Amino acid sequence: SQENESEDFKNFRYKLKELTNVTKNYFENLVRGLANGLSEVNCENELKS
């Protein structure tokens, strides 16, 4: 029982760390995109001109 709880906690900690890294990368990319005027979004508008 104690061993299962320890393994469950290790799995939880690993998943939490990975999800935190994913979230960090997402927000870093979002902030970078906002700082650059969201050029990724504006590309379509430039093609129509």
N, C-alpha and C positions, 0 to 999 in steps of 0.2 A: 504493500500500500504506500509506504513512504517512498519506495523506489519509483512507483508509478507517478506519484505527485511530483517528484524531482524531475522526471522525464517530461511530464506535462509542462512544468514550469520552463524547462530548457526550450521546449518547442514553442511555447508562448513567447518567450523572450526573443528567440530567433525570428519568429514571424513579425513581432513588433518592431524589431530592428530593421528588417527588410522593408516593411511598410513605411517606416519613418524615413528611410532613405529614398523610397519612391516618391513620397510626399515632398521631401526636401528638393529633389530634382525637378519635380513638377512646378513647384513655386519659384525656384530659381529660374527656370525657363520662362515662366509667366512674367516675372519681374523683368527679365532681360528683354522679352518681347515688348512689354509696355514701355520700357526705356528706349527701345528702338522704334517706337511708333507703330508697333505691330506690323512691320513690313511684310510678314508672312501673309497677313490677311489682305493687305492692300495690293498684292501682286495681281490678283484677279481684276481689280479695277483698272490697273495700268494696262493690262492686255486689251481691255475693251476700248481704250482711247485710241 
